[in-house]
Amino acid sequence: MKATRIIKSKNMNQGKYEQLEMQAKQLGKIRSVVWHDFGSINGVSIKGDRKIRDQWLKEKRQFKVSANAWKETLRDSFADIKAYRESAKVRKVIYKQITDGNEKTL
């Protein structure tokens, strides 16, 4: 199950806020790259995020966030892609099982 966490802070200084904002933007870019590169047919053969992570480490990719943050973002994004694919499989099975043309609105 996925959850979005919203953390509130009192008296956060502008510098810390800007650092968090920059980190969120960088992690969003990583998420976009994962979806773009592996959310399509190109990523079907890849079974897990570790292959991608290992390749990125081998390429010495640089991210403007901590290693832990980008690795967790990669893992989370890849898990979302896998869940999306599984959902599509279920929808396909359900669609095939429905015989009445009026009910095929999935």
N, C-alpha and C positions, 0 to 999 in steps of 0.2 A: 504494500500500500504506500502511496506517495503522500507527502504532506508538504505544505508550504509553511515555512516558519517566518513570522514577522517579529522582529525583535525591536523593542523600543528602548531608547536610552535617553536619560535626562542629562542635560548639561554636556553633550558631546561637543568638543571643539571642532571648528571648521576644518582643521587639518586632518583629523581622524575621519570626519565625514567624507572628505574628498578622497582619502585613501580607500575607503570602503566603496565609494562610488566607482572609482577607477577599477578596483578589483572586480566588481560586478560586471562592468563593461567588458573586461578582458575575458572573464569566464563565459559571458554571453557569446563572445566571438568564438571561443573554443567549441561551445555547444553548437553553434551554427556550422562550423567546419565539420564536426562529427556528423551532423544530420546531412549536410551536403555531400560529403564524401562516402558515407557508409549507410545512409538511409534509403538509398536506391538499390538498383540491381548490383551495383559495384560492391556492396557490403554483404550480400547474401551468403557468400562463401566464408565470411569471417565469423567464427563461432564465439569469440569473446573479445572483450576490450583489452586483454593483456597483449594480444598480438599487435594491436594498434599502439599501445603504450610502449612496448618493446621497440617497435619500429621508430617511434618518435624519439625515444631515448638514443637509439642508434644514430639517428639523423642529427642528434644534438639540438633539437628544436628548443628555442628559447621562448618562454612565456613570462609575462610581467607579473606573475603571481607565484606563490609558493608551489613546490612540487606536489605537495599533498592536495592543494586546492585544484590544480589542473587535472591530476589523476582521478580525483573523486568526481569532477565534472565529466570527464571522459567516461568513467564507469556508469554514472547516472544517465548520461545521454545515450550510451549504447544500450542500457537496460530499457530505456524508453522506446528505442527503435525495435528491440526484440518484442516488447509488449505490443507495439503497434502491429507488427507482422502477425503475431499470434491472434490478435483481434481480427485481423483481416481474414485469417484462415477460418475462424469461427463463423464470421459473417457469411463467408462463401458456402460453408456447410449448411447453415440455416437457410440461405437463399435457395439452395438446391432442394431442400426438404419441403419448401412451401409450394403447393401446387396451384393455388388460386392466384391468378394473375393480378388481382386487385390488392393482394396482400404483399406483393413484392416491392415494398418501399424501403427496404433496408438500405 
